[in-house]
């Protein structure tokens, strides 16, 4: 592994203190990692079993830039994404929280922490990614070790985080930031007794677990709602409607019926449905603004704008990983957690999903990946679909055009949480998913005010990076 880490054994429930951190070996390889410190700690595979085997958790620390006042834990999304997803944004976080140590764990099953399959280790052939024969080896390992796999659940991950926060935060105030699935993991953490936090920031809040309109099996319907809303915005704009006089939804419907995949449009494109490619575009502000012109061009037989858009989307996400050894998303972990807790229609087949997609102009690949899941799944526990008993101060930053965690679902969830404590719910106007990444100006302004206990008078924020200007 390309980073210096210290493996420390411990007896639960105690965990090592912050003095175990050592300079990361890769701290000199990437400017954003300069000064970071790394460690590994050992925790129980299953926190409910007294004689459980142990697994290891990797944590990276960015010490406070100015006089230290406490710490904040950054919890990545997924499920399946490692903390490395957040490294290229570290300047945003350090500018926002200069007086806090920033702690970035790889939650269990991801990155440099213990993974479900040995083939996902940072030391394997392709690092954390599964390639070639590793897929079959990984699946065989999962089937042969079902109880081990089932221990990689949200509740055990929350108990991991509880131990880290309690024992490695150091003196001062304690905060947690979670994004996407990280908001679900953070809210599971808040269900645990005797936890002290001074505040929680939730970026792109997931739906309630019993929200049948917005669970993962309905992700394509959610994406379609956002895509159609954008096309309506164009039709309502004088400038945009002048350039695109034909009905965009009708044009797109005809194009989807004409092409089985975008490879039928151009050999330079992958063998993926047009609706899925356009669904992916909705996540990237500068690319989704090109949708009206892109659709009009395709209707005239011009694929150049689509090819350009696909390349821009790829480049948008590639900037998150300049080569971190622990970067990546664990597909096995995604399958296990999503199928166990976040799919309210587990009996759907891939054919059912394909049938539903026939009427959609924008889709996601998520439902088809979940359909017919054969991975080991775990039973829902007493924490499933429950709310915390009480909350610290909470700020929720939600994009109004989020194609992953829909605004209506997030608002419904937030309204439930508001019965338990003080909630600041802020609309990030026109923003897609992941506010810290896509709308950094709003994020820095609002998160800084929240952490510093300043008054937040507005319930919305406009960031030039994401505003739709058709």
N, C-alpha and C positions, 0 to 999 in steps of 0.2 A: 504494500500500500504506500502511496506517495505522500504520506503525511505522518508526522511523528505524533503518536498518541500513547497515552499511558493507560494500561489496562489495570483496573483496580478491583479486587474482590471485596465484598462487603457482606455483612449480615443484615438482612431486612429486619425492621423497617428503616434502619439507619442507612445513610448513603454518604459517600465521601464529600468533604467540603471543597470550597472553591480553590484552595491552595494547590490542588493537584494539577491544575492547568499548566501546560508547557507550550512553548512556542511551536506553532504548526510548521511542519516541514515545507508545506506549499505556500507559506506566508510571503515568500520572496518571489513566487512565480506569477502572482496576480496582484496588481496594485491595490485592488479593493480588499484583498485579504491581508495586507500589511498590518502587522501588529496583532493579528488574531492569535488566539491561544486555543489549544485542542485537548480533549481528554476522552477516555472511554470509561464508563462505569458499568457495574454489573447489577442486574435486577432479576427478579424472579420471572421465569417464563410464564407462570400462572400465579397471580397474586393471591388467589383463593386456596392454593394448595401449599401446605406447610413444607413439604419436602420437594417442592418444585425444582426443576433444573433452572439454571441461570442463562440469561442472554445478555448481550452487551449493547449499550446505547452510546452513540457518538454525539458529542456536544462541542460546538465551536463558540468561542466567546470573543466579542469585540469590546475591549475595555472602554469605559466612559472617556470622552474627549476632554471634558472639563470637570470641575469638582463633582465627584461622584455623589449621587443622591439615592441610588437604588439600581434596579435592574428591570429589563423587559424581555420576555420570552417570545420569540417569533415562531409561530406554528404554521408550517407550510400546508398546502392543500393536497388534493388527490381524491380519495386516499391513494397513497402510493408514492407521492412526491417527497423527495428528501429536502432537508433544509437548504441544500445548495441552490434550489430554485430561487432563493432570496438573496444570494450573495451579490449578484450584480446590482442589486438595489440598495446595497448597504449604505451608500452615501446618502440616499434619501432618508433612511432610518437614522443614521448618525446625526444628520442635520436636524432632524425632528426631535431626537432624544439625546442631545449631546451629553447630558448629565447622568445618563443611565448606562450600565453595562448591558450590551445587547447579546442575548444568549440564543443560539440557533441550534436546536437538536435535530438529529435525524430520527424521527419516531420509529418505533420497532417495525421491522420489515422493510426499511428503506435505507438507501445510501450506505454509509459506513457502519451503521448499526447492524445487528444480527438480522439476516433476511430469512424469508420462508424457505427458499431454495439455496443450497450452497452455490449453485450456478449463477446467482445474482450478486455474489460477493465482489467487492472492488478488486479482488485478486484473480477473478476468473477470466476466461478468454477475452471477453469484450467488456470487462468491468461489470457494472450493474445491469447492463442490457443482456437479455437472452438472445442467443444467436444459434442458428443451425440445430444440431442435435441436442443443444442444451434445453430446448423446449420440452422435448420428450423426457429427458432425464429429470427435469424439474417436475413435470406432471407425475411421473412415476414416484418421485420422492414424496409429493403431496399425498398421493393415494396411500402410500405405505406408512405415512406418519400423520394420519388425520387429526389425532388429538393435539399434536404439536402445532399443526396448521391452525386449528381452531383457537389456540391461545393468542393468535394475532388479531384480537378483536378490539373494538373501540374502548371498551371498559378497561382492559389491561393497559392499553396505550395511555388512557387518562390517568391511571394509577402510576404508570411510569412518570408521567409529567408531574404528577403531584409530588413524587419523591424528589425529582429534579428541582422543582420550584422551592420546596421546603428546605432542601439541604444544600443547594448550590447558588441560591440567589444572593447570599451575603446580606449585610446590613442595609437598612433603608427601605424605601418603598418597593412594592412588587407589582408589576403589570404583565399582562399577557395580550399579545396581538395574534389573531388567527385569521386566515383567509380561506374562503371556500370550505372544503372539508375541514380545514383547521378551525372554522367556527363551530362545527359539530363536535369536534374533539374537545375544544375549549369548553363548550357548554356541558359536555359529559364530565369534564374536570370539575366544573362548578357544582355538580351534584354531590360530590364527595364531602363528607363532614369535616368540620374544623379546618377548613381551608381559608387562609387569609390572603386576599389580594386587594390592592388599592384601586385597581381599575382594569377594565377589559375593553379592548378595541376589536370589533368584529367587522371584517372587510368582506363584503359579498356574502351575506348571511344565507345559509341553506334553509330549505323549507322544513316545517315540522315533519316528523317522521311518518305521521299518518295523513299527510296532505296528498290525497289521491290525484289531485290535478297537476301536481308538480314533482312527483317522485321521479327517480331516474328512468323508469320505463316510459315516462312521458317527455323525456328530454327533447325528442324531435318536435313534438307539438309546441313546446316552449320556444325552441329555436325558430319555428315557423311563425309564431306570433310576433317575435321581434323583427324577423325579416320582412314580413308583410307591413308591419308598422313603419319601417323605414321607407318602403315603396310608397305608402300612403303619404308620408311626409313630403316626398318628392312631388307627388301629384298636387299637393296643397301649396307648394312653393311656386310662385309665378316664374322665377328664373328656371327652376328645374323642369317644370311642366312645359315650358317653351322649348327646351332642348329635347325633351322626350314626350312627344305629342301622343304616342300610342300608349295604351294601357299596359303598364309594366308587368302587372300580375298576369295578364292574359298572355303577353309575350313570353314570360317565363314558363307559364304552364305549357305552352306549345313547344318550347325548347326542351323541357323535361320529358315530354312525350316523344320527342324526336330522337333523343340520344340516350342510350342505355348507360353510358359512362362518358366522362369528359375525354377519355382517350379516343372516342369516336369523333370528337371535335378537333383534336390535335394529338398527334403521336408524341408530342412533347409533354403531355399531361398524363397523370396516373389513371389507372383503371378504377375510378371511383365515381359514384353518381354525381351529377351536376348539383343536385340539392344538397349533398353533403359538403361539397367544395364550397358552395355559397354559404352554407351554415357556418363553416370554419371562418369565413371572411368576416362574419358579424362580430368576432372577438377583437378585430384589429381596426382601431378608429380610422386611420388614414386610408385603409383599403376599403372598408365598408362604404365610405363616402363616394366611391367610384361605381357602386352597384348600378345606378340608373344607366350610366354611359356603357357599362360593361354589358348589361342585358340588351341594350339597343344595338351595340356592336355585334353581339352574337346573333341577333335576329337578322343582321345583314351579312352574316357569314364571316365576320371578322373575329378571330379568336385571340388576337394579340393582347387585348386588355385582360382577358381571363388568364392567360399565361403569365402576364406581368403580376397580376393579383396573387396568384398561387405562389410565385417566387417571393413576393413581398411578405406574405403570411409566414412562409418558411423562415425568412430572414428575421422577422419580428421575434419569433420564439428562439431562434438560434442565438440571439444576443444574450439570452439568459444563461448560456453555457459556453464559455470560452475554452472549456476543457477541464472542469473540476472533476477529480477522480470519483467523488461521491454523488455526482449529478445523475438524475435519472428517475424514472417512475417504475415501480414494481407492478407489473400486470397481474401476477398472482395475488398480491395484496388487494389490488383494486377489485378483482373478482370475488375474493372471499368476503370482504367487508360489504361491498355493494350488494352482492347477492344475499347476504345474511340479514342486512338491516335497512337497505335503501331501495329495494325493489318491491313495490306493492303488487306487482302482477307477475309472480314467478312462474306461472304456467304458460306464459306466452312463448310461442315458438318463433324462430327466425322468419318463417313464412307469415306469421301474424304481423310481425313488425314490418315486413316488406309490404303487406297489404295496407297497413295504416299509412305508410309513407307515400302511397300512390297519390293521395290528395294533397300532399304537402309540397311546398315550393322550396323550403329550407329544412334540412334534417341534420341529425347528429348520428354518429356511429355508435354511441353508447348503448342504446336499447338493444341493438343486434348483438353486441358483445355480451350482454347480460342474458339474452334469451337462450334457453337450453343449457344453462350453466351446469357443469358436471363436477366442479371443484368442491372439495369439502366445505360445508358451511356450518356455522355454529348456531346454537339456539339463542334466541333473544333473551336477554337477562332482565332483571328488575329495573335497570336504568333505561331500558328502551322506551322511547317516546315519552319520557318524563321531563319535567322542568326542574331546575334547581329550587331548593326551598327558599333561598334568598339570593340576592345579587349584590355585588359591589357596584360602583358606578360603571355604566356601560355606554359606549358610543358605537353606533352601527353606521357604517358608510356603505350606501347601496346605490349602484348605478341604475338609472331609470330605464336603460335599454340593455340590461344584462341578459344574454341569451343562455346562461347556465343556471344562475340562481335568480329566478324571475323576481322582479320588483314586488308584485302582488303577494307572492309566497313569502318573501322576506318581511314585508310589512305585516302580514298576518302573524308570522312568528314573533315579530317584535312586539306586537300588541299584546300577545300572551305574556311575554317576558316583562312588559311594562307593569303588570300586576304585581311583580315581585320586587321591584326596585326602580331606581331612576334610570331612564333610557334616553339618550340623545340619538334620535334616528334622523340621519341627514341624507337627503336626496342629492346624489351627484348627477347633475342634469346631463342626459344623453350618454352617460358613461356605460361601457360594457362591464365585463367581469374584471376583478382584481384592481381595485382603486389605486393602491400604492404603486402599481406598475403603469397603469394607463392614465391616471389623473393625479400625478404626483404633486402638483401645486395645491389642489384641494386637500390631498392627504396631509401634506406637511402643515398647512395652515390649521386644519381642524384637529389633527392628532396632537399637535403642539399645544393648542389651546386646552384640549381635554386633559393632557398630562399635567399641565401647569395650573389646573383649576381655574381657568379663565372663563368668563361668560361667553357662551356660544349663542348669539341672538338669532341667527338665521337657521332655518330648517332645510336649506338647500345651498349648494355650491356649484358654481360654473367654472369649468377648467377648459381653457382654450384647446387643450390637447384632444378633447373628446366631443366638443360641441358640433352638432350636425349643422352644416351651413350649405344646404342645397341651393 
